[in-house]
Amino acid sequence: TLLSMELNISKATISKAIRVLIDNKTLLTHQNTDNKKEIFYTLTDKGIQLAIVHKKLHKIAHERYSELFQQFNDSELQVVTKFLEAWKQCI
């Protein structure tokens, strides 16, 4: 529930993603002994390596986006932003 609220994603989507991570041996579950409903998660060594790669990919993407945005002036970016906001409302 907390993860779902924090990420603004449905509980079902969170559960499905967690199941995939567990099945791929990148995530371990731990149950709270005082409250059986609470489940905690930790990354395995494989999960840590995956997280490192994921972070590097985010950095590369951010750098590419920054380079792309630098090709446009502020008024052009405002038009693009306005278009994307309108498009988002349609889908």
N, CA, C and O atoms as a printed pandas DataFrame, in Angstrom:
     atom_number atom_name residue_name chain_id  residue_number  x_coord  y_coord  z_coord
0              1         N          THR        A               1    0.824   -1.196    0.000
1              2        CA          THR        A               1    0.000    0.000    0.000
2              3         C          THR        A               1    0.864    1.254    0.000
3              4         O          THR        A               1    0.627    2.172   -0.786
4              5         N          LEU        A               2    1.856    1.299    0.870
5              6        CA          LEU        A               2    2.734    2.469    0.945
6              7         C          LEU        A               2    3.477    2.683   -0.372
7              8         O          LEU        A               2    3.565    3.807   -0.865
8              9         N          LEU        A               3    4.001    1.617   -0.930
9             10        CA          LEU        A               3    4.719    1.704   -2.202
10            11         C          LEU        A               3    3.780    2.155   -3.316
11            12         O          LEU        A               3    4.146    2.979   -4.154
12            13         N          SER        A               4    2.580    1.615   -3.318
13            14        CA          SER        A               4    1.579    1.977   -4.309
14            15         C          SER        A               4    1.252    3.469   -4.239
15            16         O          SER        A               4    1.167    4.140   -5.267
16            17         N          MET        A               5    1.070    3.978   -3.034
17            18        CA          MET        A               5    0.756    5.399   -2.858
18            19         C          MET        A               5    1.950    6.271   -3.230
19            20         O          MET        A               5    1.790    7.301   -3.886
20            21         N          GLU        A               6    3.125    5.868   -2.821
21            22        CA          GLU        A               6    4.334    6.658   -3.084
22            23         C          GLU        A               6    4.605    6.784   -4.583
23            24         O          GLU        A               6    4.991    7.851   -5.059
24            25         N          LEU        A               7    4.402    5.695   -5.323
25            26        CA          LEU        A               7    4.684    5.686   -6.757
26            27         C          LEU        A               7    3.470    6.040   -7.607
27            28         O          LEU        A               7    3.578    6.195   -8.824
28            29         N          ASN        A               8    2.307    6.168   -6.954
29            30        CA          ASN        A               8    1.053    6.457   -7.652
30            31         C          ASN        A               8    0.758    5.401   -8.725
31            32         O          ASN        A               8    0.421    5.715   -9.867
32            33         N          ILE        A               9    0.897    4.146   -8.311
33            34        CA          ILE        A               9    0.659    2.992   -9.174
34            35         C          ILE        A               9   -0.276    2.051   -8.417
35            36         O          ILE        A               9   -0.228    1.976   -7.189
36            37         N          SER        A              10   -1.120    1.341   -9.148
37            38        CA          SER        A              10   -2.077    0.444   -8.491
38            39         C          SER        A              10   -1.362   -0.672   -7.727
39            40         O          SER        A              10   -0.238   -1.053   -8.053
40            41         N          LYS        A              11   -2.042   -1.180   -6.710
41            42        CA          LYS        A              11   -1.484   -2.287   -5.919
42            43         C          LYS        A              11   -1.244   -3.512   -6.796
43            44         O          LYS        A              11   -0.257   -4.225   -6.622
44            45         N          ALA        A              12   -2.154   -3.749   -7.738
45            46        CA          ALA        A              12   -2.012   -4.905   -8.631
46            47         C          ALA        A              12   -0.743   -4.794   -9.477
47            48         O          ALA        A              12   -0.033   -5.780   -9.674
48            49         N          THR        A              13   -0.468   -3.608   -9.967
49            50        CA          THR        A              13    0.729   -3.390  -10.777
50            51         C          THR        A              13    1.986   -3.580   -9.942
51            52         O          THR        A              13    2.958   -4.180  -10.398
52            53         N          ILE        A              14    1.961   -3.067   -8.719
53            54        CA          ILE        A              14    3.097   -3.240   -7.804
54            55         C          ILE        A              14    3.314   -4.727   -7.523
55            56         O          ILE        A              14    4.441   -5.216   -7.581
56            57         N          SER        A              15    2.236   -5.436   -7.220
57            58        CA          SER        A              15    2.334   -6.870   -6.912
58            59         C          SER        A              15    2.915   -7.653   -8.079
59            60         O          SER        A              15    3.752   -8.536   -7.891
60            61         N          LYS        A              16    2.468   -7.327   -9.278
61            62        CA          LYS        A              16    2.958   -8.025  -10.469
62            63         C          LYS        A              16    4.456   -7.758  -10.674
63            64         O          LYS        A              16    5.219   -8.680  -10.964
64            65         N          ALA        A              17    4.866   -6.511  -10.523
65            66        CA          ALA        A              17    6.278   -6.158  -10.694
66            67         C          ALA        A              17    7.137   -6.829   -9.630
67            68         O          ALA        A              17    8.221   -7.332   -9.926
68            69         N          ILE        A              18    6.654   -6.836   -8.400
69            70        CA          ILE        A              18    7.396   -7.479   -7.312
70            71         C          ILE        A              18    7.533   -8.974   -7.568
71            72         O          ILE        A              18    8.596   -9.549   -7.332
72            73         N          ARG        A              19    6.476   -9.602   -8.047
73            74        CA          ARG        A              19    6.519  -11.038   -8.344
74            75         C          ARG        A              19    7.589  -11.323   -9.397
75            76         O          ARG        A              19    8.335  -12.294   -9.269
76            77         N          VAL        A              20    7.673  -10.496  -10.425
77            78        CA          VAL        A              20    8.688  -10.675  -11.472
78            79         C          VAL        A              20   10.087  -10.541  -10.877
79            80         O          VAL        A              20   10.975  -11.331  -11.196
80            81         N          LEU        A              21   10.286   -9.541  -10.013
81            82        CA          LEU        A              21   11.596   -9.348   -9.389
82            83         C          LEU        A              21   11.970  -10.522   -8.487
83            84         O          LEU        A              21   13.127  -10.938   -8.453
84            85         N          ILE        A              22   11.000  -11.046   -7.767
85            86        CA          ILE        A              22   11.252  -12.216   -6.912
86            87         C          ILE        A              22   11.574  -13.438   -7.769
87            88         O          ILE        A              22   12.525  -14.169   -7.490
88            89         N          ASP        A              23   10.774  -13.653   -8.813
89            90        CA          ASP        A              23   10.997  -14.803   -9.699
90            91         C          ASP        A              23   12.366  -14.743  -10.378
91            92         O          ASP        A              23   12.981  -15.774  -10.648
92            93         N          ASN        A              24   12.830  -13.526  -10.648
93            94        CA          ASN        A              24   14.140  -13.352  -11.281
94            95         C          ASN        A              24   15.283  -13.283  -10.272
95            96         O          ASN        A              24   16.429  -13.000  -10.623
96            97         N          LYS        A              25   14.949  -13.547   -9.021
97            98        CA          LYS        A              25   15.941  -13.588   -7.938
98            99         C          LYS        A              25   16.706  -12.274   -7.772
99           100         O          LYS        A              25   17.907  -12.265   -7.499
100          101         N          THR        A              26   15.985  -11.170   -7.942
101          102        CA          THR        A              26   16.581   -9.857   -7.717
102          103         C          THR        A              26   16.044   -9.202   -6.446
103          104         O          THR        A              26   16.544   -8.164   -6.013
104          105         N          LEU        A              27   15.019   -9.820   -5.852
105          106        CA          LEU        A              27   14.376   -9.251   -4.671
106          107         C          LEU        A              27   14.035  -10.361   -3.686
107          108         O          LEU        A              27   13.607  -11.445   -4.082
108          109         N          LEU        A              28   14.229  -10.080   -2.399
109          110        CA          LEU        A              28   13.861  -11.012   -1.329
110          111         C          LEU        A              28   12.772  -10.382   -0.478
111          112         O          LEU        A              28   12.738   -9.164   -0.302
112          113         N          THR        A              29   11.886  -11.210    0.048
113          114        CA          THR        A              29   10.830  -10.708    0.930
114          115         C          THR        A              29   11.145  -11.071    2.373
115          116         O          THR        A              29   11.751  -12.104    2.658
116          117         N          HIS        A              30   10.722  -10.202    3.266
117          118        CA          HIS        A              30   10.870  -10.423    4.702
118          119         C          HIS        A              30    9.568  -10.001    5.362
119          120         O          HIS        A              30    9.056   -8.912    5.100
120          121         N          GLN        A              31    9.041  -10.855    6.209
121          122        CA          GLN        A              31    7.792  -10.539    6.889
122          123         C          GLN        A              31    8.083   -9.991    8.283
123          124         O          GLN        A              31    8.952  -10.495    8.993
124          125         N          ASN        A              32    7.347   -8.960    8.658
125          126        CA          ASN        A              32    7.466   -8.375    9.989
126          127         C          ASN        A              32    6.911   -9.370   11.002
127          128         O          ASN        A              32    5.757   -9.784   10.883
128          129         N          THR        A              33    7.699   -9.759   11.985
129          130        CA          THR        A              33    7.251  -10.753   12.974
130          131         C          THR        A              33    6.137  -10.205   13.864
131          132         O          THR        A              33    5.321  -10.971   14.377
132          133         N          ASP        A              34    6.100   -8.888   14.050
133          134        CA          ASP        A              34    5.059   -8.283   14.883
134          135         C          ASP        A              34    3.763   -8.042   14.123
135          136         O          ASP        A              34    2.688   -7.998   14.720
136          137         N          ASN        A              35    3.864   -7.887   12.819
137          138        CA          ASN        A              35    2.688   -7.617   11.994
138          139         C          ASN        A              35    2.822   -8.417   10.705
139          140         O          ASN        A              35    3.546   -8.020    9.793
140          141         N          LYS        A              36    2.125   -9.539   10.635
141          142        CA          LYS        A              36    2.264  -10.461    9.494
142          143         C          LYS        A              36    1.828   -9.837    8.169
143          144         O          LYS        A              36    2.201  -10.329    7.104
144          145         N          LYS        A              37    1.044   -8.762    8.222
145          146        CA          LYS        A              37    0.603   -8.114    6.985
146          147         C          LYS        A              37    1.714   -7.274    6.356
147          148         O          LYS        A              37    1.701   -7.025    5.151
148          149         N          GLU        A              38    2.671   -6.841    7.171
149          150        CA          GLU        A              38    3.765   -6.020    6.659
150          151         C          GLU        A              38    4.845   -6.896    6.044
151          152         O          GLU        A              38    5.346   -7.835    6.663
152          153         N          ILE        A              39    5.186   -6.563    4.818
153          154        CA          ILE        A              39    6.240   -7.283    4.110
154          155         C          ILE        A              39    7.298   -6.267    3.702
155          156         O          ILE        A              39    6.984   -5.197    3.180
156          157         N          PHE        A              40    8.547   -6.617    3.945
157          158        CA          PHE        A              40    9.665   -5.771    3.566
158          159         C          PHE        A              40   10.442   -6.464    2.459
159          160         O          PHE        A              40   10.427   -7.691    2.350
160          161         N          TYR        A              41   11.116   -5.674    1.644
161          162        CA          TYR        A              41   11.861   -6.210    0.512
162          163         C          TYR        A              41   13.309   -5.739    0.570
163          164         O          TYR        A              41   13.595   -4.608    0.962
164          165         N          THR        A              42   14.212   -6.626    0.175
165          166        CA          THR        A              42   15.619   -6.256    0.031
166          167         C          THR        A              42   16.131   -6.794   -1.300
167          168         O          THR        A              42   15.659   -7.811   -1.808
168          169         N          LEU        A              43   17.099   -6.089   -1.843
169          170        CA          LEU        A              43   17.707   -6.524   -3.097
170          171         C          LEU        A              43   18.717   -7.634   -2.835
171          172         O          LEU        A              43   19.438   -7.614   -1.837
172          173         N          THR        A              44   18.756   -8.589   -3.736
173          174        CA          THR        A              44   19.810   -9.603   -3.712
174          175         C          THR        A              44   21.049   -8.982   -4.361
175          176         O          THR        A              44   20.997   -7.847   -4.837
176          177         N          ASP        A              45   22.154   -9.715   -4.381
177          178        CA          ASP        A              45   23.350   -9.222   -5.076
178          179         C          ASP        A              45   23.031   -8.947   -6.544
179          180         O          ASP        A              45   23.474   -7.949   -7.113
180          181         N          LYS        A              46   22.264   -9.841   -7.140
181          182        CA          LYS        A              46   21.848   -9.658   -8.533
182          183         C          LYS        A              46   20.995   -8.393   -8.668
183          184         O          LYS        A              46   21.134   -7.644   -9.636
184          185         N          GLY        A              47   20.121   -8.163   -7.702
185          186        CA          GLY        A              47   19.276   -6.973   -7.708
186          187         C          GLY        A              47   20.079   -5.693   -7.565
187          188         O          GLY        A              47   19.769   -4.681   -8.193
188          189         N          ILE        A              48   21.111   -5.742   -6.736
189          190        CA          ILE        A              48   21.981   -4.574   -6.557
190          191         C          ILE        A              48   22.690   -4.249   -7.868
191          192         O          ILE        A              48   22.770   -3.085   -8.261
192          193         N          GLN        A              49   23.204   -5.274   -8.542
193          194        CA          GLN        A              49   23.873   -5.058   -9.827
194          195         C          GLN        A              49   22.898   -4.477  -10.851
195          196         O          GLN        A              49   23.253   -3.579  -11.615
196          197         N          LEU        A              50   21.681   -4.990  -10.862
197          198        CA          LEU        A              50   20.657   -4.481  -11.774
198          199         C          LEU        A              50   20.333   -3.021  -11.457
199          200         O          LEU        A              50   20.162   -2.213  -12.370
200          201         N          ALA        A              51   20.250   -2.683  -10.185
201          202        CA          ALA        A              51   19.969   -1.302   -9.777
202          203         C          ALA        A              51   21.087   -0.363  -10.220
203          204         O          ALA        A              51   20.821    0.767  -10.630
204          205         N          ILE        A              52   22.325   -0.819  -10.141
205          206        CA          ILE        A              52   23.466   -0.007  -10.580
206          207         C          ILE        A              52   23.378    0.267  -12.079
207          208         O          ILE        A              52   23.571    1.399  -12.524
208          209         N          VAL        A              53   23.086   -0.774  -12.851
209          210        CA          VAL        A              53   22.947   -0.614  -14.305
210          211         C          VAL        A              53   21.780    0.323  -14.612
211          212         O          VAL        A              53   21.885    1.190  -15.480
212          213         N          HIS        A              54   20.680    0.146  -13.903
213          214        CA          HIS        A              54   19.493    0.976  -14.103
214          215         C          HIS        A              54   19.811    2.451  -13.847
215          216         O          HIS        A              54   19.395    3.325  -14.608
216          217         N          LYS        A              55   20.543    2.713  -12.785
217          218        CA          LYS        A              55   20.924    4.091  -12.449
218          219         C          LYS        A              55   21.815    4.690  -13.535
219          220         O          LYS        A              55   21.657    5.856  -13.897
220          221         N          LYS        A              56   22.750    3.892  -14.054
221          222        CA          LYS        A              56   23.629    4.367  -15.128
222          223         C          LYS        A              56   22.822    4.689  -16.385
223          224         O          LYS        A              56   23.078    5.689  -17.054
224          225         N          LEU        A              57   21.846    3.835  -16.701
225          226        CA          LEU        A              57   21.008    4.078  -17.878
226          227         C          LEU        A              57   20.188    5.350  -17.716
227          228         O          LEU        A              57   20.000    6.095  -18.678
228          229         N          HIS        A              58   19.700    5.604  -16.503
229          230        CA          HIS        A              58   18.968    6.845  -16.238
230          231         C          HIS        A              58   19.868    8.062  -16.453
231          232         O          HIS        A              58   19.435    9.070  -17.013
232          233         N          LYS        A              59   21.102    7.964  -16.013
233          234        CA          LYS        A              59   22.048    9.072  -16.174
234          235         C          LYS        A              59   22.304    9.341  -17.652
235          236         O          LYS        A              59   22.324   10.495  -18.082
236          237         N          ILE        A              60   22.498    8.280  -18.428
237          238        CA          ILE        A              60   22.730    8.425  -19.868
238          239         C          ILE        A              60   21.518    9.064  -20.532
239          240         O          ILE        A              60   21.661    9.970  -21.353
240          241         N          ALA        A              61   20.324    8.592  -20.178
241          242        CA          ALA        A              61   19.098    9.150  -20.754
242          243         C          ALA        A              61   18.966   10.628  -20.395
243          244         O          ALA        A              61   18.617   11.446  -21.246
244          245         N          HIS        A              62   19.243   10.968  -19.146
245          246        CA          HIS        A              62   19.150   12.363  -18.707
246          247         C          HIS        A              62   20.111   13.246  -19.492
247          248         O          HIS        A              62   19.753   14.355  -19.889
248          249         N          GLU        A              63   21.317   12.766  -19.713
249          250        CA          GLU        A              63   22.300   13.531  -20.487
250          251         C          GLU        A              63   21.829   13.731  -21.921
251          252         O          GLU        A              63   21.992   14.813  -22.485
252          253         N          ARG        A              64   21.251   12.700  -22.509
253          254        CA          ARG        A              64   20.752   12.807  -23.890
254          255         C          ARG        A              64   19.588   13.783  -23.975
255          256         O          ARG        A              64   19.503   14.573  -24.916
256          257         N          TYR        A              65   18.686   13.730  -22.988
257          258        CA          TYR        A              65   17.554   14.658  -22.976
258          259         C          TYR        A              65   18.045   16.090  -22.822
259          260         O          TYR        A              65   17.525   16.999  -23.470
260          261         N          SER        A              66   19.032   16.295  -21.977
261          262        CA          SER        A              66   19.585   17.644  -21.788
262          263         C          SER        A              66   20.175   18.172  -23.090
263          264         O          SER        A              66   19.975   19.335  -23.442
264          265         N          GLU        A              67   20.898   17.320  -23.799
265          266        CA          GLU        A              67   21.461   17.716  -25.091
266          267         C          GLU        A              67   20.353   18.055  -26.080
267          268         O          GLU        A              67   20.458   19.024  -26.832
268          269         N          LEU        A              68   19.299   17.260  -26.077
269          270        CA          LEU        A              68   18.171   17.508  -26.976
270          271         C          LEU        A              68   17.505   18.841  -26.653
271          272         O          LEU        A              68   17.242   19.636  -27.556
272          273         N          PHE        A              69   17.230   19.092  -25.375
273          274        CA          PHE        A              69   16.545   20.323  -24.974
274          275         C          PHE        A              69   17.367   21.565  -25.293
275          276         O          PHE        A              69   16.806   22.631  -25.546
276          277         N          GLN        A              70   18.673   21.438  -25.283
277          278        CA          GLN        A              70   19.540   22.587  -25.567
278          279         C          GLN        A              70   19.438   23.044  -27.022
279          280         O          GLN        A              70   19.887   24.137  -27.365
280          281         N          GLN        A              71   18.849   22.208  -27.873
281          282        CA          GLN        A              71   18.690   22.567  -29.281
282          283         C          GLN        A              71   17.522   23.524  -29.506
283          284         O          GLN        A              71   17.355   24.059  -30.601
284          285         N          PHE        A              72   16.710   23.737  -28.460
285          286        CA          PHE        A              72   15.515   24.558  -28.589
286          287         C          PHE        A              72   15.564   25.733  -27.620
287          288         O          PHE        A              72   16.110   25.626  -26.522
288          289         N          ASN        A              73   14.987   26.853  -28.042
289          290        CA          ASN        A              73   14.917   27.993  -27.132
290          291         C          ASN        A              73   13.683   27.838  -26.228
291          292         O          ASN        A              73   12.884   26.918  -26.406
292          293         N          ASP        A              74   13.545   28.739  -25.268
293          294        CA          ASP        A              74   12.473   28.619  -24.277
294          295         C          ASP        A              74   11.082   28.643  -24.899
295          296         O          ASP        A              74   10.209   27.880  -24.484
296          297         N          SER        A              75   10.864   29.502  -25.882
297          298        CA          SER        A              75    9.527   29.578  -26.481
298          299         C          SER        A              75    9.194   28.296  -27.246
299          300         O          SER        A              75    8.050   27.843  -27.230
300          301         N          GLU        A              76   10.182   27.719  -27.907
301          302        CA          GLU        A              76    9.955   26.446  -28.605
302          303         C          GLU        A              76    9.639   25.333  -27.608
303          304         O          GLU        A              76    8.758   24.508  -27.852
304          305         N          LEU        A              77   10.350   25.310  -26.499
305          306        CA          LEU        A              77   10.086   24.295  -25.473
306          307         C          LEU        A              77    8.705   24.475  -24.859
307          308         O          LEU        A              77    8.056   23.492  -24.501
308          309         N          GLN        A              78    8.249   25.715  -24.733
309          310        CA          GLN        A              78    6.907   25.959  -24.208
310          311         C          GLN        A              78    5.845   25.398  -25.142
311          312         O          GLN        A              78    4.850   24.835  -24.685
312          313         N          VAL        A              79    6.051   25.548  -26.454
313          314        CA          VAL        A              79    5.108   25.002  -27.432
314          315         C          VAL        A              79    5.089   23.475  -27.345
315          316         O          VAL        A              79    4.020   22.864  -27.353
316          317         N          VAL        A              80    6.251   22.873  -27.264
317          318        CA          VAL        A              80    6.340   21.412  -27.150
318          319         C          VAL        A              80    5.655   20.942  -25.871
319          320         O          VAL        A              80    4.908   19.963  -25.887
320          321         N          THR        A              81    5.908   21.632  -24.770
321          322        CA          THR        A              81    5.295   21.270  -23.491
322          323         C          THR        A              81    3.783   21.386  -23.567
323          324         O          THR        A              81    3.065   20.506  -23.092
324          325         N          LYS        A              82    3.300   22.465  -24.162
325          326        CA          LYS        A              82    1.849   22.659  -24.309
326          327         C          LYS        A              82    1.239   21.526  -25.137
327          328         O          LYS        A              82    0.184   20.995  -24.789
328          329         N          PHE        A              83    1.907   21.162  -26.229
329          330        CA          PHE        A              83    1.428   20.065  -27.064
330          331         C          PHE        A              83    1.381   18.753  -26.288
331          332         O          PHE        A              83    0.384   18.033  -26.349
332          333         N          LEU        A              84    2.454   18.435  -25.559
333          334        CA          LEU        A              84    2.511   17.171  -24.821
334          335         C          LEU        A              84    1.452   17.119  -23.723
335          336         O          LEU        A              84    0.872   16.061  -23.477
336          337         N          GLU        A              85    1.196   18.238  -23.065
337          338        CA          GLU        A              85    0.144   18.282  -22.044
338          339         C          GLU        A              85   -1.222   18.032  -22.674
339          340         O          GLU        A              85   -2.033   17.289  -22.121
340          341         N          ALA        A              86   -1.483   18.646  -23.826
341          342        CA          ALA        A              86   -2.754   18.433  -24.525
342          343         C          ALA        A              86   -2.881   16.987  -24.985
343          344         O          ALA        A              86   -3.952   16.388  -24.888
344          345         N          TRP        A              87   -1.789   16.436  -25.483
345          346        CA          TRP        A              87   -1.793   15.046  -25.950
346          347         C          TRP        A              87   -2.061   14.098  -24.790
347          348         O          TRP        A              87   -2.817   13.136  -24.925
348          349         N          LYS        A              88   -1.434   14.376  -23.645
349          350        CA          LYS        A              88   -1.619   13.539  -22.459
350          351         C          LYS        A              88   -3.093   13.481  -22.059
351          352         O          LYS        A              88   -3.575   12.447  -21.597
352          353         N          GLN        A              89   -3.803   14.590  -22.237
353          354        CA          GLN        A              89   -5.225   14.619  -21.892
354          355         C          GLN        A              89   -6.056   13.749  -22.840
355          356         O          GLN        A              89   -7.126   13.262  -22.474
356          357         N          CYS        A              90   -5.556   13.563  -24.047
357          358        CA          CYS        A              90   -6.283   12.760  -25.049
358          359         C          CYS        A              90   -6.101   11.262  -24.864
359          360         O          CYS        A              90   -6.960   10.475  -25.262
360          361         N          ILE        A              91   -4.996   10.868  -24.268
361          362        CA          ILE        A              91   -4.734    9.424  -24.171
362          363         C          ILE        A              91   -5.055    8.849  -22.824
363          364         O          ILE        A              91   -4.882    7.650  -22.607
